Amino acid sequence: MKLHRLGRVSFRAVKSKRDYLRHRSSYNWLYLSRLAALKEFAFMKALETHGFPVPQAIEHNRHCVIMSLVQGYPFVQVKQLQNPETVFETIIGIIIRLAEHGLIHCDFNEFNIMIDDEEKITVIDFPQMVSVSHRNAKMYFDRDVECIFKFFRKRFNMSFQESIDDNDDSDKGKNEAGKLCFSSIDKSAGVLDKELAASGFSKKDDEDIQR
């Protein structure tokens, strides 16, 4: 069970960073918390349907979301991995798949990833997700990717390719530091950003999809 509590102190910037309010000029914090719970439930339900490794969304009421219990640990608590390269590729693959389906997590880091004894990954925390059409989509995508690279570099002493051979097709879609390029990802796999009314999805995007 997760209780959303968007308080005045800990979430002072929530009005400007999240799109719960739309065009409302007045609001209260319980209302914001209810919207956050509703949005998280909707994201979990849709992502589960599309095969993403997320908790099962069971029910929501007011500012409460009921979900399945994740058998695992917060990734931030993990000190060693049997197969760090495989886990890294799995996590980066999830970021790519989300973008291909029209979404960016915006807070994809070791605190919002669960891992079990078999090193199976589960992603949590979704209210802040935005569309790949959001004006700051590239910045959010790059930040998510950088968080994962940084964590694996520091925690598991992994090193990453610093230069790329222009003739090596295996590195297509990566920048000069060997990281993912937002512009290179095929974002036509799905329209989850439209289905979930993710922040940044414009009317023009809707018209383009209908063509």
Backbone bond lengths (Angstrom), bond angles and torsions (degrees), N, CA, C in turn:
res aa  C-N    CA-C-N  psi(-1)  N-CA   C-N-CA  omega(-1)  CA-C   N-CA-C  phi
1 M - - - 1.458 - - 1.528 109.50 -
2 K 1.319 116.45 137.44 1.462 121.40 177.84 1.517 109.06 -126.15
3 L 1.323 115.99 128.60 1.456 121.92 176.99 1.521 109.14 -105.54
4 H 1.312 116.70 121.57 1.461 120.88 177.22 1.521 108.92 -84.80
5 R 1.315 115.88 125.11 1.465 120.74 -178.76 1.526 108.24 -134.30
6 L 1.300 115.94 83.55 1.457 120.74 -179.29 1.521 108.90 -82.81
7 G 1.326 115.66 89.53 1.461 120.88 -175.17 1.507 113.74 -86.95
8 R 1.303 116.71 167.55 1.459 122.14 -177.13 1.523 112.16 -65.83
9 V 1.334 117.58 -33.80 1.461 120.38 -175.13 1.522 111.62 -83.91
10 S 1.340 116.49 -53.17 1.458 119.92 -172.71 1.520 113.29 -78.34
11 F 1.336 118.09 -18.35 1.453 120.20 -178.49 1.527 111.31 -129.42
12 R 1.319 116.33 47.37 1.459 119.55 -178.84 1.523 112.37 -62.45
13 A 1.340 116.63 -31.14 1.466 120.10 -175.78 1.519 112.66 -93.60
14 V 1.337 118.08 7.21 1.461 119.63 -174.23 1.525 112.03 -62.03
15 K 1.327 117.32 -32.85 1.461 120.02 -178.53 1.521 111.47 -63.28
16 S 1.337 116.84 -38.04 1.457 120.25 -177.51 1.517 112.92 -86.92
17 K 1.338 118.21 -24.85 1.459 121.00 -174.43 1.519 113.26 -94.56
18 R 1.318 118.07 -23.18 1.451 120.36 -178.92 1.523 109.56 -121.46
19 D 1.336 115.09 154.68 1.457 119.21 -170.95 1.519 113.07 -101.87
20 Y 1.322 118.17 26.13 1.459 120.80 -178.50 1.529 112.37 -59.04
21 L 1.323 116.60 -37.03 1.460 120.26 -170.32 1.519 113.98 -79.11
22 R 1.355 116.12 -19.63 1.463 119.44 -175.29 1.526 109.03 53.29
23 H 1.344 117.39 -116.13 1.465 120.01 -175.86 1.530 112.54 -106.79
24 R 1.313 117.12 15.07 1.460 119.44 179.53 1.523 110.63 -71.69
25 S 1.307 116.11 141.86 1.463 120.74 177.96 1.520 111.74 -99.38
26 S 1.330 117.31 -17.02 1.458 121.14 179.02 1.524 109.46 -127.55
27 Y 1.320 116.07 154.38 1.454 120.47 -176.37 1.519 108.58 -166.82
28 N 1.327 116.53 166.91 1.452 121.09 168.86 1.520 107.91 -131.99
29 W 1.307 116.33 165.12 1.458 120.26 -171.18 1.523 112.40 -71.52
30 L 1.325 118.32 -29.41 1.453 119.74 176.61 1.526 110.18 -68.25
31 Y 1.333 115.47 -37.10 1.463 119.92 176.94 1.525 110.48 -62.62
32 L 1.332 117.37 -44.81 1.460 121.23 177.60 1.524 111.08 -60.42
33 S 1.325 116.49 -42.11 1.459 120.87 -178.91 1.525 110.85 -65.09
34 R 1.324 116.35 -37.97 1.466 119.73 178.17 1.524 110.79 -65.42
35 L 1.335 116.79 -41.15 1.457 120.17 178.18 1.530 111.12 -65.08
36 A 1.334 116.49 -39.01 1.463 120.40 178.67 1.523 110.71 -62.08
37 A 1.335 116.34 -42.78 1.463 120.51 179.15 1.522 111.21 -65.13
38 L 1.324 116.22 -42.54 1.463 120.63 179.12 1.523 110.95 -61.98
39 K 1.330 116.23 -43.43 1.462 120.37 -178.71 1.524 111.00 -67.40
40 E 1.331 117.33 -41.69 1.462 119.64 179.31 1.522 111.18 -64.02
41 F 1.320 116.93 -41.65 1.464 120.70 178.71 1.527 110.54 -60.85
42 A 1.330 116.54 -43.97 1.462 121.02 -179.41 1.523 111.49 -63.27
43 F 1.336 116.78 -42.35 1.459 120.40 179.30 1.526 111.13 -64.37
44 M 1.320 117.22 -46.85 1.463 120.06 -179.31 1.519 111.30 -60.15
45 K 1.328 116.03 -42.93 1.458 120.94 -178.80 1.528 110.72 -61.54
46 A 1.326 116.38 -47.32 1.462 120.90 -177.86 1.526 111.76 -69.04
47 L 1.327 116.93 -42.58 1.461 120.21 -179.03 1.520 111.39 -65.71
48 E 1.329 116.64 -38.34 1.466 120.17 176.74 1.526 110.32 -62.69
49 T 1.325 116.32 -42.20 1.464 121.17 179.48 1.524 111.70 -60.25
50 H 1.328 116.07 -33.89 1.465 120.75 -178.73 1.528 112.77 -92.76
51 G 1.315 117.28 13.36 1.454 120.87 172.00 1.511 116.40 83.44
52 F 1.322 117.86 17.03 1.463 119.93 177.52 1.531 109.69 -81.78
53 P 1.338 117.11 148.36 1.470 120.77 -178.98 1.525 111.70 -79.05
54 V 1.316 116.18 83.72 1.462 122.69 -178.78 1.523 108.65 -130.06
55 P 1.335 118.28 162.07 1.464 119.92 175.58 1.529 110.43 -62.85
56 Q 1.315 116.01 154.90 1.466 120.17 176.32 1.521 109.30 -77.31
57 A 1.319 116.15 122.80 1.464 120.93 177.95 1.523 108.76 -79.10
58 I 1.325 116.98 122.46 1.463 121.30 -175.11 1.524 111.83 -102.85
59 E 1.327 117.47 -50.83 1.467 120.53 -177.88 1.520 109.61 -163.84
60 H 1.323 115.90 161.83 1.467 120.08 173.86 1.523 108.68 -142.40
61 N 1.311 115.83 149.53 1.464 121.97 178.99 1.523 107.89 -154.64
62 R 1.324 115.91 123.98 1.455 121.62 -176.12 1.532 109.67 53.42
63 H 1.334 118.27 -120.77 1.464 119.95 -177.07 1.526 112.23 -100.30
64 C 1.334 116.75 19.39 1.463 121.82 -176.80 1.529 110.87 -112.91
65 V 1.332 116.33 137.21 1.462 122.49 175.24 1.527 108.55 -121.45
66 I 1.322 116.28 127.09 1.457 121.58 175.99 1.521 107.99 -100.84
67 M 1.323 115.88 127.04 1.461 121.02 -179.66 1.523 109.64 -138.40
68 S 1.315 116.15 167.01 1.459 120.36 178.92 1.526 110.38 -67.51
69 L 1.325 115.68 151.69 1.454 121.24 178.29 1.525 109.56 -74.97
70 V 1.318 116.66 127.53 1.464 121.26 178.74 1.527 108.70 -86.91
71 Q 1.319 116.46 121.09 1.456 121.46 178.51 1.527 108.73 -83.56
72 G 1.312 115.88 93.75 1.454 118.81 -178.61 1.508 111.21 174.58
73 Y 1.330 115.18 -163.56 1.451 121.99 -175.95 1.527 109.33 -131.23
74 P 1.323 117.01 152.34 1.470 118.43 171.51 1.526 109.33 -59.56
75 F 1.307 116.41 133.29 1.466 120.87 -175.58 1.523 111.88 -59.19
76 V 1.320 116.76 -28.30 1.461 120.83 -178.72 1.529 111.68 -63.82
77 Q 1.337 117.63 -22.10 1.461 121.31 -179.03 1.527 113.19 -86.29
78 V 1.321 117.18 -10.39 1.466 121.65 -175.63 1.525 110.26 -80.56
79 K 1.331 116.08 128.52 1.465 121.49 -178.83 1.529 112.47 -101.69
80 Q 1.336 116.52 -27.56 1.456 120.75 -178.53 1.522 110.45 -139.26
81 L 1.325 115.42 150.77 1.453 122.09 175.31 1.522 109.11 -130.28
82 Q 1.327 115.55 145.30 1.458 119.15 175.61 1.523 110.66 -72.58
83 N 1.325 115.66 -37.51 1.464 120.69 -177.64 1.530 110.06 -132.94
84 P 1.324 117.67 73.15 1.466 120.12 -176.32 1.526 113.68 -60.89
85 E 1.338 117.21 -36.37 1.464 119.66 -179.93 1.524 111.20 -64.17
86 T 1.338 115.84 -41.49 1.462 120.21 -179.94 1.521 111.11 -65.99
87 V 1.331 116.36 -43.05 1.462 120.57 179.13 1.527 110.01 -64.07
88 F 1.321 116.34 -42.32 1.467 120.57 178.52 1.530 110.62 -59.48
89 E 1.320 117.01 -47.60 1.460 120.80 -179.33 1.524 111.33 -63.40
90 T 1.336 116.22 -36.37 1.465 120.02 178.29 1.523 111.01 -63.70
91 I 1.328 116.21 -45.48 1.462 120.95 -177.86 1.529 111.12 -66.56
92 I 1.332 116.60 -45.69 1.463 119.73 177.70 1.525 110.17 -62.67
93 G 1.329 115.96 -36.34 1.462 120.01 177.77 1.518 112.53 -61.79
94 I 1.336 116.51 -35.08 1.464 120.45 177.98 1.525 110.43 -67.02
95 I 1.330 116.84 -41.96 1.466 120.75 177.73 1.528 110.17 -59.58
96 I 1.331 116.05 -42.83 1.466 120.71 179.78 1.526 110.70 -65.03
97 R 1.327 116.83 -46.31 1.471 120.67 -179.29 1.518 111.60 -61.33
98 L 1.325 116.62 -40.31 1.460 119.63 177.52 1.528 110.46 -59.31
99 A 1.333 116.12 -46.57 1.467 120.05 179.81 1.524 111.09 -63.93
100 E 1.318 116.85 -39.01 1.462 120.43 178.30 1.522 111.41 -62.61
101 H 1.327 116.28 -28.32 1.466 121.32 178.45 1.526 112.24 -94.28
102 G 1.343 116.51 7.86 1.458 119.96 172.72 1.509 116.17 96.16
103 L 1.345 118.26 10.35 1.461 120.31 -173.84 1.525 112.90 -128.88
104 I 1.325 115.16 149.91 1.462 122.60 172.17 1.521 107.46 -126.21
105 H 1.322 116.36 131.19 1.463 120.83 -174.85 1.526 112.02 -65.46
106 C 1.324 117.62 -45.03 1.473 124.99 178.08 1.528 114.56 79.68
107 D 1.311 117.87 -7.09 1.469 119.90 176.13 1.527 108.71 -148.37
108 F 1.321 114.83 43.24 1.461 121.50 -174.01 1.526 108.62 -85.46
109 N 1.312 116.16 98.46 1.457 120.99 -178.67 1.520 110.05 -149.76
110 E 1.328 116.49 -177.77 1.465 121.89 -174.81 1.522 113.38 -63.86
111 F 1.327 118.01 -17.21 1.461 121.03 179.47 1.529 112.08 -82.65
112 N 1.320 117.24 -19.90 1.464 121.64 -177.96 1.521 112.37 -113.58
113 I 1.327 115.66 24.35 1.462 122.45 175.79 1.521 107.82 -125.95
114 M 1.332 116.14 132.03 1.460 121.98 174.68 1.522 108.32 -109.19
115 I 1.337 116.18 146.46 1.460 120.65 179.46 1.525 108.81 -139.19
116 D 1.338 116.91 138.44 1.462 119.56 -178.91 1.529 110.90 -101.18
117 D 1.334 116.28 -174.03 1.465 120.95 -176.30 1.523 112.59 -65.52
118 E 1.318 116.72 -22.71 1.464 120.71 178.10 1.528 111.36 -94.69
119 E 1.326 115.43 10.31 1.464 123.69 178.34 1.530 112.20 63.27
120 K 1.322 114.48 35.02 1.460 121.06 173.44 1.524 108.47 -87.26
121 I 1.318 116.17 136.00 1.463 122.23 -173.76 1.529 111.72 -97.65
122 T 1.337 115.69 139.89 1.463 122.58 170.57 1.526 107.79 -131.87
123 V 1.325 116.23 132.06 1.465 121.57 -179.31 1.524 109.37 -99.21
124 I 1.322 116.79 140.72 1.464 121.66 179.92 1.526 110.34 -131.37
125 D 1.327 115.89 170.00 1.470 125.04 172.87 1.528 112.09 71.01
126 F 1.349 116.37 101.26 1.465 120.25 -171.22 1.527 117.93 -126.41
127 P 1.320 121.55 -7.03 1.474 119.21 -173.16 1.520 115.21 -60.16
128 Q 1.334 117.83 -24.49 1.463 120.64 -175.15 1.528 113.18 -89.40
129 M 1.331 118.61 1.99 1.461 121.28 -176.53 1.528 111.59 -61.19
130 V 1.336 115.33 146.32 1.460 120.67 179.34 1.522 110.11 -129.71
131 S 1.314 114.65 166.82 1.455 121.91 177.90 1.525 110.83 -77.49
132 V 1.332 116.09 154.53 1.465 120.26 173.81 1.524 110.49 -67.53
133 S 1.335 117.26 -9.48 1.461 121.58 176.65 1.525 112.50 -90.74
134 H 1.316 117.20 -3.51 1.462 121.11 178.94 1.527 109.73 -60.86
135 R 1.321 116.99 145.17 1.468 120.33 -176.66 1.530 112.32 -62.34
136 N 1.333 117.27 -24.04 1.464 120.69 178.80 1.524 112.37 -108.36
137 A 1.328 116.56 22.14 1.465 120.99 -174.69 1.528 112.28 -57.64
138 K 1.314 117.25 -45.91 1.464 120.37 -178.27 1.525 111.04 -61.52
139 M 1.317 116.79 -42.08 1.461 120.39 179.84 1.522 110.99 -62.93
140 Y 1.341 116.85 -44.54 1.464 120.27 179.63 1.524 111.29 -65.42
141 F 1.329 116.40 -41.70 1.465 120.87 179.06 1.525 110.31 -62.19
142 D 1.326 116.49 -49.15 1.467 120.63 -179.85 1.526 111.18 -60.97
143 R 1.321 116.75 -37.06 1.464 120.14 179.63 1.525 111.16 -66.65
144 D 1.336 116.85 -42.05 1.467 120.19 177.28 1.524 110.91 -60.21
145 V 1.329 115.70 -46.25 1.465 120.47 -179.79 1.525 110.66 -62.83
146 E 1.322 116.75 -45.21 1.462 121.10 -178.44 1.527 111.45 -62.25
147 C 1.333 117.42 -37.13 1.467 120.71 178.55 1.523 111.13 -59.93
148 I 1.333 116.57 -41.73 1.463 120.44 -179.07 1.526 110.82 -70.54
149 F 1.327 117.15 -45.39 1.463 120.38 177.76 1.528 110.50 -58.07
150 K 1.314 116.11 -46.10 1.462 121.21 -177.00 1.522 111.44 -63.64
151 F 1.338 116.66 -42.95 1.461 120.16 -178.70 1.526 111.44 -64.75
152 F 1.325 117.42 -45.82 1.465 120.43 -179.30 1.526 111.24 -67.95
153 R 1.311 116.12 -32.74 1.464 119.38 178.74 1.530 110.73 -67.10
154 K 1.316 116.81 -43.90 1.463 120.79 -176.32 1.525 112.51 -80.66
155 R 1.331 117.47 -43.24 1.461 120.48 -173.46 1.528 112.68 -80.61
156 F 1.333 117.02 -38.97 1.463 120.28 -173.52 1.527 113.14 -115.63
157 N 1.332 115.85 10.50 1.469 121.78 176.62 1.524 112.81 54.73
158 M 1.303 116.42 35.55 1.456 120.08 177.89 1.522 109.76 -82.62
159 S 1.311 115.51 141.34 1.463 120.59 176.20 1.520 108.40 -111.74
160 F 1.328 115.23 151.06 1.452 120.31 -176.51 1.518 109.99 -125.76
161 Q 1.300 115.02 152.98 1.455 121.47 -177.89 1.518 110.55 -59.55
162 E 1.304 116.58 128.39 1.459 121.57 -177.73 1.520 113.12 -97.53
163 S 1.312 116.70 -16.10 1.463 119.97 178.43 1.508 109.23 -139.91
164 I 1.323 116.23 155.25 1.455 121.29 -174.21 1.514 110.55 -127.73
165 D 1.309 115.46 134.82 1.456 121.37 174.48 1.520 108.38 -77.23
166 D 1.317 116.94 123.75 1.459 120.95 -177.17 1.517 112.56 -59.63
167 N 1.330 117.16 -21.48 1.457 120.60 -177.92 1.522 112.72 -93.67
168 D 1.326 117.00 1.48 1.462 120.77 -177.66 1.518 109.53 -93.15
169 D 1.344 116.94 104.50 1.460 121.49 -177.51 1.517 112.50 -68.79
170 S 1.338 118.02 -20.19 1.461 120.40 -177.95 1.517 111.71 -66.49
171 D 1.334 117.18 -19.85 1.452 120.96 -179.02 1.519 112.29 -101.89
172 K 1.312 116.36 14.11 1.455 119.92 178.53 1.522 109.64 -60.73
173 G 1.325 116.57 135.07 1.454 120.10 179.89 1.504 113.53 93.58
174 K 1.348 116.97 6.58 1.451 120.57 178.22 1.520 109.88 -114.81
175 N 1.330 115.34 156.40 1.456 119.34 179.82 1.515 110.88 -92.18
176 E 1.341 115.99 -168.87 1.454 119.63 -174.62 1.519 113.26 -66.63
177 A 1.328 118.11 -16.55 1.467 121.00 178.54 1.520 111.80 -97.56
178 G 1.322 116.97 6.93 1.451 120.57 179.05 1.509 113.44 81.82
179 K 1.337 118.05 12.67 1.454 121.58 -178.70 1.524 110.73 -101.61
180 L 1.319 115.39 167.83 1.453 120.95 -176.54 1.519 111.93 -68.29
181 C 1.323 115.78 144.10 1.457 121.85 174.33 1.523 108.75 -104.21
182 F 1.304 116.65 124.08 1.463 121.63 -179.24 1.522 111.27 -58.02
183 S 1.326 116.81 -41.02 1.466 121.13 -175.55 1.522 112.85 -68.63
184 S 1.339 117.60 -18.52 1.464 120.45 -175.88 1.524 113.24 -88.53
185 I 1.327 117.45 -9.28 1.461 120.55 -175.05 1.523 110.65 -83.17
186 D 1.321 115.70 131.52 1.458 121.53 177.13 1.523 108.40 -74.66
187 K 1.328 116.58 112.31 1.462 120.86 -173.62 1.527 112.36 -101.29
188 S 1.331 116.20 25.69 1.462 119.74 -175.86 1.525 113.04 -103.29
189 A 1.338 117.66 9.45 1.466 120.29 -176.66 1.523 112.36 -69.32
190 G 1.318 117.31 -25.91 1.456 119.86 -178.75 1.510 111.17 -168.26
191 V 1.313 115.65 175.57 1.464 120.98 -178.51 1.529 109.66 -127.62
192 L 1.313 115.93 45.98 1.458 119.51 179.84 1.515 111.82 -62.62
193 D 1.339 117.03 -29.56 1.462 118.58 178.76 1.522 110.49 -63.13
194 K 1.320 117.05 -35.68 1.464 119.84 177.22 1.525 110.55 -72.33
195 E 1.330 115.98 -46.54 1.459 120.31 -177.30 1.524 111.76 -58.89
196 L 1.322 116.25 -35.01 1.457 120.69 -175.20 1.519 113.05 -101.72
197 A 1.334 117.00 4.78 1.462 121.31 -178.91 1.515 111.06 53.28
198 A 1.339 116.00 44.85 1.461 120.58 179.58 1.515 110.00 -63.79
199 S 1.306 116.06 147.97 1.450 121.55 -178.93 1.519 110.64 -57.08
200 G 1.335 116.44 134.03 1.453 121.28 176.02 1.508 114.35 99.81
201 F 1.323 118.91 -6.68 1.459 120.69 -179.54 1.517 108.80 -82.18
202 S 1.317 116.16 114.65 1.455 121.06 -172.14 1.525 112.30 -93.67
203 K 1.323 115.37 168.27 1.456 121.12 177.61 1.518 110.73 -63.29
204 K 1.334 116.53 -36.06 1.458 120.62 178.75 1.526 110.66 -62.86
205 D 1.339 117.12 -40.13 1.462 120.52 177.33 1.523 110.30 -59.88
206 D 1.324 116.21 -41.22 1.455 121.18 179.00 1.520 110.54 -61.98
207 E 1.332 116.70 -43.12 1.460 120.94 -179.93 1.525 111.06 -65.49
208 D 1.340 116.67 -38.41 1.462 120.32 179.50 1.521 111.49 -63.50
209 I 1.339 116.75 -38.98 1.460 120.77 -179.53 1.525 111.01 -67.55
210 Q 1.334 116.53 -34.06 1.457 120.71 -177.02 1.524 112.74 -74.76
211 R 1.327 117.74 -12.17 1.468 120.49 -177.82 1.523 111.33 -69.31
